[in-house]
Amino acid sequence: MGDKVRRSTYRIKDLPSHRKPREKLEEMGEESLKDEELLAIVLRAGYRGKNVLELARYLLSRYGWEGLSRLSIEDLTRIKGMGKVKAATIKALFEIAKRMNRKENTLPVLDSPRKVVDLLWEFRDRKKEYFIALYLNARNELVGKEEVSVGTLEESLVHPREVFRPIFTIPASSIILAHNHPSGNPEPSEQDILITKRLKQVAEIIGVEILDHIIIARDGYVSFRERRLI
């Protein structure tokens, strides 16, 4: 009988309902769980004499998340209660977190008109014209994006102040202009060309480069740089 009582706390499913991390997660959300409860869900089971929550608490108190992430498979399997499956699961967990963090911290590189079009593809079917400024650092990485105006493209709507204001608060060294044509035809109008020339003149005074102006439409796109219009 004594062995049965001791064995009843080795696994999550054998814990009392109010102490089961998985049930707590389902009822209250993952944000409500303590660190050891999250780790206990990953570990799934403890070992004879230490239930899974106790094992998780021990690992975090001794190593912390950072220390635990640095342990090798061999290091992990030397810890009592940590077999190869648990060790591999933990290593996979930290690798997923690392890759997610790397992806989130990677800035898009806009070094071709096609990449700009892909980034702004959603605007091709908009019923109104959207004028957008994309701000790049010295490596052509996107560090800012501004919807400058919405409506029929006119010189009065696209004011240089609104286009260039963000460069004083973000580390931008160049700008790509873009707007959509609801008509579906991406060919630039005289107004498009005039606005681009005006903004380019202001950019030269400020000391920032306008790399391109791209028009996006259902029938394709036009790059001012490719057309030698800028």
PASEBA-1860 file (N, C-alpha, C; in nm, 3 decimals):
! residues 230
1> MGDKVRRS> 0.083/-0.121/0.000/0.000/0.000/0.000/0.087/0.125/0.000 ~ 0.198/0.118/0.078/0.288/0.232/0.086/0.348/0.263/-0.049 ~ 0.389/0.158/-0.125/0.446/0.179/-0.258/0.344/0.244/-0.350 ~ 0.219/0.204/-0.337/0.114/0.259/-0.423/0.096/0.408/-0.396 ~ 0.102/0.449/-0.270/0.089/0.590/-0.235/0.208/0.669/-0.290 ~ 0.330/0.611/-0.276/0.449/0.682/-0.325/0.446/0.694/-0.477 ~ 0.404/0.588/-0.547/0.401/0.590/-0.692/0.299/0.689/-0.746 ~ 0.196/0.723/-0.666/0.086/0.805/-0.715/0.127/0.948/-0.746
9> TYRIKDLP> 0.245/0.990/-0.703/0.286/1.127/-0.730/0.400/1.136/-0.829 ~ 0.432/1.028/-0.899/0.544/1.030/-0.992/0.508/1.099/-1.123 ~ 0.382/1.091/-1.163/0.341/1.143/-1.293/0.239/1.255/-1.277 ~ 0.230/1.344/-1.379/0.135/1.454/-1.373/-0.007/1.403/-1.356 ~ -0.042/1.297/-1.429/-0.181/1.250/-1.425/-0.219/1.195/-1.288 ~ -0.119/1.161/-1.204/-0.148/1.108/-1.072/-0.159/1.217/-0.965 ~ -0.131/1.342/-1.003/-0.142/1.452/-0.907/-0.288/1.489/-0.887 ~ -0.322/1.550/-0.771/-0.458/1.600/-0.751/-0.495/1.698/-0.860
17> SHRKPREK> -0.621/1.706/-0.894/-0.666/1.786/-1.008/-0.620/1.931/-0.999 ~ -0.628/1.991/-0.880/-0.594/2.133/-0.867/-0.444/2.159/-0.883 ~ -0.364/2.051/-0.881/-0.219/2.066/-0.896/-0.170/2.025/-1.034 ~ -0.258/1.985/-1.121/-0.218/1.939/-1.254/-0.195/2.058/-1.346 ~ -0.071/2.079/-1.389/-0.042/2.196/-1.475/-0.120/2.198/-1.605 ~ -0.141/2.081/-1.667/-0.211/2.078/-1.795/-0.356/2.124/-1.779 ~ -0.421/2.078/-1.673/-0.559/2.120/-1.649/-0.565/2.269/-1.615 ~ -0.466/2.316/-1.541/-0.460/2.458/-1.507/-0.442/2.542/-1.633
25> LEEMGEES> -0.359/2.493/-1.725/-0.337/2.564/-1.851/-0.466/2.572/-1.931 ~ -0.540/2.460/-1.937/-0.663/2.457/-2.014/-0.768/2.550/-1.955 ~ -0.773/2.558/-1.823/-0.877/2.637/-1.757/-0.841/2.785/-1.747 ~ -0.713/2.816/-1.726/-0.673/2.954/-1.696/-0.577/3.014/-1.797 ~ -0.528/2.934/-1.892/-0.434/2.985/-1.990/-0.290/2.963/-1.949 ~ -0.202/2.957/-2.050/-0.061/2.927/-2.021/0.008/3.036/-1.939 ~ -0.044/3.161/-1.947/0.018/3.271/-1.872/0.004/3.252/-1.721 ~ -0.093/3.171/-1.679/-0.118/3.151/-1.536/-0.021/3.052/-1.473
33> LKDEELLA> 0.054/2.977/-1.552/0.142/2.873/-1.500/0.275/2.930/-1.452 ~ 0.324/2.874/-1.342/0.458/2.908/-1.295/0.560/2.837/-1.384 ~ 0.686/2.879/-1.372/0.791/2.820/-1.455/0.800/2.670/-1.437 ~ 0.795/2.624/-1.312/0.808/2.480/-1.288/0.689/2.401/-1.342 ~ 0.571/2.466/-1.349/0.454/2.398/-1.404/0.468/2.382/-1.556 ~ 0.520/2.485/-1.621/0.544/2.474/-1.766/0.645/2.365/-1.796 ~ 0.753/2.363/-1.718/0.856/2.260/-1.739/0.802/2.122/-1.707 ~ 0.715/2.111/-1.607/0.657/1.982/-1.570/0.575/1.923/-1.684
41> IVLRAGYR> 0.505/2.010/-1.759/0.427/1.962/-1.873/0.520/1.902/-1.978 ~ 0.636/1.964/-1.997/0.734/1.914/-2.093/0.794/1.782/-2.046 ~ 0.826/1.772/-1.916/0.890/1.651/-1.862/0.794/1.533/-1.852 ~ 0.667/1.562/-1.820/0.559/1.464/-1.814/0.564/1.374/-1.691 ~ 0.680/1.329/-1.648/0.686/1.236/-1.535/0.811/1.261/-1.452 ~ 0.799/1.231/-1.324/0.915/1.239/-1.235/0.979/1.102/-1.222 ~ 1.023/1.069/-1.101/1.079/0.936/-1.076/1.047/0.897/-0.933 ~ 1.078/0.774/-0.898/1.043/0.723/-0.767/1.103/0.811/-0.656
49> GKNVLELA> 1.018/0.872/-0.578/1.063/0.958/-0.470/1.054/1.106/-0.500 ~ 1.034/1.144/-0.626/1.024/1.287/-0.662/0.924/1.300/-0.777 ~ 0.812/1.370/-0.753/0.715/1.384/-0.861/0.761/1.486/-0.964 ~ 0.689/1.496/-1.072/0.735/1.576/-1.185/0.747/1.724/-1.152 ~ 0.659/1.775/-1.068/0.670/1.915/-1.028/0.793/1.939/-0.943 ~ 0.823/1.844/-0.856/0.943/1.855/-0.773/1.069/1.847/-0.859 ~ 1.067/1.760/-0.958/1.182/1.749/-1.049/1.201/1.880/-1.126 ~ 1.092/1.936/-1.178/1.099/2.062/-1.252/1.150/2.175/-1.162
57> RYLLSRYG> 1.101/2.178/-1.038/1.144/2.282/-0.943/1.292/2.268/-0.912 ~ 1.337/2.145/-0.898/1.479/2.121/-0.870/1.568/2.169/-0.986 ~ 1.529/2.135/-1.107/1.608/2.173/-1.225/1.620/2.325/-1.237 ~ 1.509/2.395/-1.215/1.511/2.540/-1.230/1.585/2.608/-1.116 ~ 1.574/2.554/-0.995/1.644/2.615/-0.882/1.795/2.594/-0.894 ~ 1.837/2.483/-0.950/1.980/2.455/-0.963/2.043/2.521/-1.085 ~ 1.972/2.516/-1.199/2.032/2.563/-1.324/1.970/2.692/-1.379 ~ 1.841/2.715/-1.349/1.770/2.825/-1.413/1.748/2.794/-1.560
65> WEGLSRLS> 1.665/2.874/-1.626/1.637/2.850/-1.768/1.764/2.859/-1.852 ~ 1.845/2.961/-1.824/1.965/2.980/-1.905/2.065/2.867/-1.888 ~ 2.088/2.827/-1.762/2.180/2.717/-1.737/2.130/2.587/-1.795 ~ 2.001/2.565/-1.784/1.941/2.443/-1.837/1.957/2.437/-1.990 ~ 1.945/2.553/-2.054/1.956/2.556/-2.200/2.097/2.524/-2.248 ~ 2.196/2.544/-2.162/2.335/2.520/-2.202/2.381/2.377/-2.179 ~ 2.302/2.299/-2.105/2.341/2.161/-2.077/2.329/2.076/-2.203 ~ 2.425/1.987/-2.222/2.420/1.896/-2.336/2.328/1.778/-2.303
73> IEDLTRIK> 2.301/1.697/-2.404/2.222/1.575/-2.383/2.289/1.489/-2.276 ~ 2.420/1.477/-2.284/2.494/1.395/-2.187/2.482/1.452/-2.047 ~ 2.493/1.584/-2.034/2.478/1.648/-1.903/2.340/1.623/-1.845 ~ 2.239/1.636/-1.929/2.101/1.620/-1.883/2.074/1.476/-1.837 ~ 2.125/1.380/-1.912/2.097/1.241/-1.878/2.170/1.196/-1.751 ~ 2.267/1.273/-1.707/2.336/1.240/-1.581/2.254/1.281/-1.459 ~ 2.154/1.366/-1.480/2.069/1.411/-1.370/1.967/1.302/-1.339 ~ 1.950/1.272/-1.214/1.857/1.167/-1.174/1.716/1.200/-1.222
81> GMGKVKAA> 1.653/1.103/-1.285/1.517/1.122/-1.335/1.510/1.176/-1.476 ~ 1.627/1.205/-1.534/1.631/1.262/-1.669/1.688/1.160/-1.767 ~ 1.600/1.088/-1.834/1.645/0.992/-1.935/1.668/1.061/-2.068 ~ 1.695/0.980/-2.170/1.725/1.034/-2.302/1.605/1.106/-2.363 ~ 1.485/1.054/-2.337/1.366/1.117/-2.396/1.344/1.256/-2.338 ~ 1.352/1.268/-2.205/1.336/1.399/-2.142/1.445/1.495/-2.188 ~ 1.569/1.445/-2.193/1.681/1.530/-2.233/1.662/1.581/-2.376 ~ 1.624/1.492/-2.467/1.603/1.531/-2.606/1.487/1.631/-2.618
89> TIKALFEI> 1.382/1.611/-2.539/1.267/1.700/-2.543/1.306/1.840/-2.498 ~ 1.385/1.849/-2.393/1.428/1.979/-2.342/1.519/2.050/-2.444 ~ 1.612/1.975/-2.504/1.700/2.035/-2.604/1.619/2.087/-2.724 ~ 1.520/2.010/-2.765/1.434/2.052/-2.876/1.355/2.177/-2.840 ~ 1.308/2.184/-2.717/1.231/2.300/-2.669/1.314/2.427/-2.678 ~ 1.438/2.421/-2.629/1.523/2.540/-2.632/1.564/2.578/-2.774 ~ 1.581/2.480/-2.861/1.618/2.510/-2.999/1.502/2.579/-3.071 ~ 1.380/2.536/-3.044/1.262/2.602/-3.102/1.257/2.747/-3.057
97> AKRMNRKE> 1.276/2.770/-2.926/1.274/2.906/-2.872/1.382/2.992/-2.936 ~ 1.502/2.934/-2.956/1.613/3.007/-3.016/1.580/3.047/-3.160 ~ 1.522/2.954/-3.235/1.491/2.982/-3.375/1.379/3.086/-3.388 ~ 1.281/3.079/-3.299/1.174/3.178/-3.300/1.230/3.316/-3.270 ~ 1.317/3.325/-3.171/1.376/3.453/-3.134/1.462/3.508/-3.246 ~ 1.538/3.420/-3.315/1.623/3.462/-3.426/1.538/3.516/-3.540 ~ 1.426/3.449/-3.567/1.340/3.492/-3.676/1.274/3.626/-3.646 ~ 1.230/3.643/-3.519/1.165/3.767/-3.481/1.261/3.885/-3.487
105> NTLPVLDS> 1.389/3.859/-3.461/1.488/3.966/-3.457/1.554/3.991/-3.592 ~ 1.513/3.917/-3.694/1.571/3.937/-3.826/1.489/4.040/-3.903 ~ 1.554/4.148/-3.944/1.485/4.252/-4.019/1.481/4.216/-4.168 ~ 1.368/4.242/-4.234/1.360/4.214/-4.378/1.462/4.297/-4.456 ~ 1.529/4.236/-4.551/1.625/4.306/-4.637/1.555/4.338/-4.769 ~ 1.544/4.466/-4.801/1.475/4.509/-4.923/1.580/4.558/-5.023 ~ 1.641/4.463/-5.092/1.746/4.497/-5.187/1.705/4.475/-5.333 ~ 1.574/4.461/-5.355/1.525/4.447/-5.491/1.378/4.491/-5.496
113> PRKVVDLL> 1.331/4.541/-5.610/1.190/4.580/-5.622/1.095/4.465/-5.591 ~ 1.134/4.342/-5.630/1.048/4.227/-5.607/1.019/4.205/-5.460 ~ 1.120/4.227/-5.375/1.102/4.210/-5.232/1.008/4.315/-5.175 ~ 1.015/4.434/-5.229/0.924/4.540/-5.185/0.781/4.506/-5.225 ~ 0.766/4.459/-5.348/0.632/4.420/-5.396/0.576/4.307/-5.310 ~ 0.658/4.209/-5.277/0.612/4.099/-5.193/0.567/4.150/-5.056 ~ 0.643/4.245/-5.001/0.610/4.300/-4.870/0.477/4.375/-4.872 ~ 0.449/4.444/-4.983/0.330/4.530/-4.991/0.222/4.472/-5.083
121> WEFRDRKK> 0.228/4.343/-5.108/0.137/4.279/-5.204/-0.010/4.300/-5.170 ~ -0.040/4.312/-5.041/-0.180/4.328/-4.999/-0.242/4.456/-5.055 ~ -0.160/4.555/-5.091/-0.213/4.684/-5.136/-0.258/4.681/-5.283 ~ -0.228/4.576/-5.355/-0.259/4.573/-5.498/-0.409/4.579/-5.525 ~ -0.491/4.531/-5.428/-0.637/4.527/-5.449/-0.711/4.634/-5.369 ~ -0.640/4.725/-5.308/-0.706/4.832/-5.232/-0.782/4.925/-5.325 ~ -0.896/4.973/-5.278/-0.982/5.059/-5.361/-0.937/5.205/-5.360 ~ -0.853/5.240/-5.263/-0.797/5.374/-5.257/-0.646/5.366/-5.274
129> EYFIALYL> -0.587/5.480/-5.308/-0.441/5.484/-5.322/-0.377/5.505/-5.185 ~ -0.279/5.421/-5.157/-0.200/5.433/-5.034/-0.058/5.468/-5.072 ~ -0.008/5.576/-5.014/0.131/5.614/-5.036/0.212/5.574/-4.913 ~ 0.314/5.493/-4.935/0.388/5.433/-4.824/0.536/5.466/-4.837 ~ 0.598/5.494/-4.723/0.742/5.515/-4.719/0.805/5.404/-4.636 ~ 0.907/5.340/-4.691/0.980/5.234/-4.623/1.119/5.286/-4.589 ~ 1.159/5.271/-4.463/1.284/5.328/-4.417/1.387/5.217/-4.394 ~ 1.504/5.232/-4.454/1.607/5.128/-4.450/1.733/5.179/-4.381
137> NARNELVG> 1.804/5.086/-4.317/1.934/5.122/-4.262/2.043/5.102/-4.368 ~ 2.168/5.115/-4.328/2.278/5.105/-4.425/2.290/4.967/-4.488 ~ 2.229/4.865/-4.427/2.234/4.728/-4.481/2.108/4.695/-4.560 ~ 2.029/4.797/-4.592/1.903/4.779/-4.665/1.801/4.697/-4.586 ~ 1.813/4.698/-4.455/1.715/4.630/-4.369/1.603/4.728/-4.335 ~ 1.481/4.677/-4.336/1.364/4.760/-4.307/1.360/4.794/-4.158 ~ 1.368/4.922/-4.126/1.363/4.965/-3.986/1.240/5.048/-3.955 ~ 1.161/5.080/-4.057/1.039/5.157/-4.033/0.949/5.160/-4.155
145> KEEVSVGT> 0.822/5.182/-4.131/0.723/5.185/-4.239/0.616/5.287/-4.202 ~ 0.580/5.371/-4.296/0.482/5.476/-4.269/0.382/5.486/-4.383 ~ 0.252/5.484/-4.350/0.148/5.513/-4.449/0.131/5.664/-4.451 ~ 0.187/5.727/-4.551/0.193/5.872/-4.554/0.058/5.934/-4.587 ~ -0.013/5.875/-4.682/-0.143/5.931/-4.720/-0.233/5.823/-4.777 ~ -0.362/5.850/-4.772/-0.462/5.761/-4.830/-0.557/5.846/-4.913 ~ -0.577/5.809/-5.037/-0.664/5.885/-5.125/-0.595/5.908/-5.258 ~ -0.661/5.984/-5.345/-0.603/6.013/-5.477/-0.469/6.083/-5.459
153> LEESLVHP> -0.367/6.032/-5.527/-0.233/6.084/-5.507/-0.222/6.225/-5.565 ~ -0.197/6.321/-5.474/-0.177/6.459/-5.514/-0.057/6.514/-5.439 ~ 0.002/6.616/-5.496/0.121/6.675/-5.434/0.090/6.728/-5.296 ~ -0.031/6.779/-5.276/-0.068/6.837/-5.147/-0.084/6.729/-5.040 ~ -0.119/6.607/-5.081/-0.137/6.498/-4.984/-0.004/6.439/-4.942 ~ 0.090/6.428/-5.035/0.219/6.368/-5.005/0.316/6.480/-4.968 ~ 0.308/6.524/-4.844/0.393/6.635/-4.800/0.528/6.581/-4.755 ~ 0.637/6.644/-4.796/0.770/6.598/-4.756/0.785/6.583/-4.605
161> REVFRPIF> 0.720/6.670/-4.529/0.732/6.662/-4.383/0.689/6.525/-4.332 ~ 0.581/6.471/-4.386/0.530/6.341/-4.340/0.621/6.227/-4.386 ~ 0.683/6.243/-4.502/0.771/6.139/-4.555/0.901/6.132/-4.477 ~ 0.959/6.249/-4.446/1.094/6.251/-4.389/1.098/6.261/-4.236 ~ 0.987/6.289/-4.174/0.985/6.304/-4.028/1.041/6.182/-3.954 ~ 1.006/6.057/-3.993/1.056/5.941/-3.917/1.207/5.923/-3.918 ~ 1.277/5.978/-4.018/1.422/5.954/-4.024/1.496/6.021/-3.909 ~ 1.429/6.112/-3.837/1.494/6.178/-3.724/1.477/6.100/-3.595
169> TIPASSII> 1.398/5.993/-3.600/1.376/5.912/-3.479/1.415/5.766/-3.496 ~ 1.443/5.723/-3.620/1.485/5.585/-3.643/1.615/5.587/-3.723 ~ 1.698/5.482/-3.713/1.829/5.481/-3.781/1.818/5.450/-3.930 ~ 1.754/5.542/-4.006/1.734/5.519/-4.149/1.834/5.600/-4.230 ~ 1.890/5.537/-4.332/1.983/5.607/-4.420/1.928/5.620/-4.561 ~ 1.818/5.550/-4.590/1.757/5.558/-4.723/1.608/5.527/-4.713 ~ 1.538/5.563/-4.820/1.391/5.546/-4.822/1.351/5.485/-4.956 ~ 1.253/5.397/-4.950/1.186/5.348/-5.071/1.041/5.395/-5.065
177> LAHNHPSG> 0.998/5.462/-5.170/0.859/5.507/-5.179/0.778/5.402/-5.253 ~ 0.651/5.393/-5.219/0.564/5.297/-5.288/0.419/5.345/-5.279 ~ 0.344/5.315/-5.382/0.200/5.336/-5.373/0.130/5.241/-5.470 ~ 0.001/5.226/-5.450/-0.077/5.135/-5.534/-0.163/5.212/-5.633 ~ -0.201/5.145/-5.740/-0.294/5.200/-5.838/-0.420/5.114/-5.838 ~ -0.529/5.163/-5.781/-0.654/5.085/-5.779/-0.706/5.050/-5.918 ~ -0.665/5.124/-6.019/-0.711/5.097/-6.156/-0.660/4.963/-6.208 ~ -0.553/4.912/-6.145/-0.494/4.787/-6.191/-0.375/4.807/-6.283
185> NPEPSEQD> -0.360/4.928/-6.337/-0.251/4.961/-6.428/-0.136/5.024/-6.349 ~ -0.018/4.963/-6.350/0.093/5.016/-6.269/0.173/5.128/-6.334 ~ 0.139/5.167/-6.457/0.217/5.270/-6.526/0.210/5.402/-6.450 ~ 0.326/5.469/-6.430/0.328/5.595/-6.355/0.262/5.709/-6.431 ~ 0.190/5.792/-6.356/0.129/5.911/-6.416/0.227/6.027/-6.408 ~ 0.193/6.138/-6.474/0.276/6.258/-6.464/0.284/6.306/-6.320 ~ 0.172/6.293/-6.249/0.169/6.334/-6.108/0.264/6.248/-6.025 ~ 0.268/6.119/-6.052/0.359/6.029/-5.982/0.504/6.072/-6.001
193> ILITKRLK> 0.537/6.107/-6.125/0.674/6.146/-6.158/0.711/6.280/-6.093 ~ 0.616/6.374/-6.092/0.641/6.505/-6.031/0.662/6.492/-5.880 ~ 0.579/6.413/-5.816/0.592/6.395/-5.671/0.726/6.331/-5.637 ~ 0.764/6.233/-5.715/0.891/6.164/-5.691/1.009/6.260/-5.704 ~ 1.008/6.344/-5.808/1.115/6.441/-5.828/1.122/6.540/-5.712 ~ 1.006/6.583/-5.665/1.002/6.679/-5.555/1.060/6.618/-5.428 ~ 1.020/6.495/-5.398/1.070/6.429/-5.277/1.219/6.399/-5.288 ~ 1.265/6.367/-5.408/1.407/6.341/-5.428/1.490/6.468/-5.403
201> QVAEIIGV> 1.439/6.583/-5.445/1.508/6.709/-5.421/1.520/6.738/-5.271 ~ 1.411/6.714/-5.198/1.414/6.736/-5.053/1.510/6.638/-4.986 ~ 1.509/6.513/-5.033/1.598/6.411/-4.976/1.744/6.450/-4.990 ~ 1.780/6.507/-5.104/1.919/6.547/-5.127/1.960/6.658/-5.032 ~ 1.867/6.746/-4.999/1.896/6.855/-4.906/1.917/6.800/-4.765 ~ 1.832/6.704/-4.727/1.838/6.647/-4.592/1.958/6.554/-4.577 ~ 1.999/6.491/-4.688/2.111/6.399/-4.682/2.070/6.253/-4.669 ~ 1.950/6.221/-4.719/1.903/6.083/-4.720/1.874/6.046/-4.865
209> EILDHIII> 1.891/5.920/-4.901/1.874/5.877/-5.039/1.739/5.809/-5.061 ~ 1.673/5.847/-5.166/1.552/5.775/-5.209/1.597/5.671/-5.311 ~ 1.587/5.546/-5.274/1.638/5.438/-5.358/1.545/5.405/-5.475 ~ 1.415/5.416/-5.452/1.321/5.373/-5.557/1.183/5.424/-5.524 ~ 1.098/5.424/-5.623/0.954/5.447/-5.605/0.886/5.336/-5.684 ~ 0.807/5.258/-5.615/0.747/5.140/-5.676/0.595/5.152/-5.676 ~ 0.537/5.132/-5.792/0.391/5.134/-5.805/0.342/4.989/-5.816 ~ 0.245/4.956/-5.732/0.192/4.819/-5.726/0.047/4.820/-5.775
217> ARDGYVSF> 0.013/4.724/-5.859/-0.125/4.712/-5.909/-0.153/4.566/-5.941 ~ -0.279/4.538/-5.971/-0.317/4.400/-6.004/-0.243/4.347/-6.125 ~ -0.210/4.435/-6.220/-0.146/4.393/-6.344/0.007/4.391/-6.335 ~ 0.061/4.409/-6.215/0.206/4.404/-6.200/0.259/4.522/-6.120 ~ 0.384/4.558/-6.146/0.444/4.671/-6.075/0.541/4.743/-6.168 ~ 0.572/4.866/-6.129/0.673/4.945/-6.199/0.770/5.000/-6.097 ~ 0.898/4.980/-6.124/1.005/5.036/-6.040/1.065/5.156/-6.113 ~ 1.061/5.272/-6.046/1.120/5.392/-6.107/1.268/5.372/-6.133
225> RERRLI> 1.337/5.300/-6.045/1.481/5.279/-6.064/1.506/5.193/-6.187 ~ 1.427/5.088/-6.203/1.443/5.002/-6.320/1.410/5.077/-6.448 ~ 1.316/5.172/-6.440/1.280/5.252/-6.557/1.372/5.373/-6.575 ~ 1.465/5.390/-6.483/1.556/5.505/-6.484/1.480/5.636/-6.473 ~ 1.377/5.635/-6.390/1.297/5.756/-6.365/1.339/5.824/-6.235 ~ 1.437/5.767/-6.168/1.480/5.823/-6.040/1.634/5.819/-6.031
END
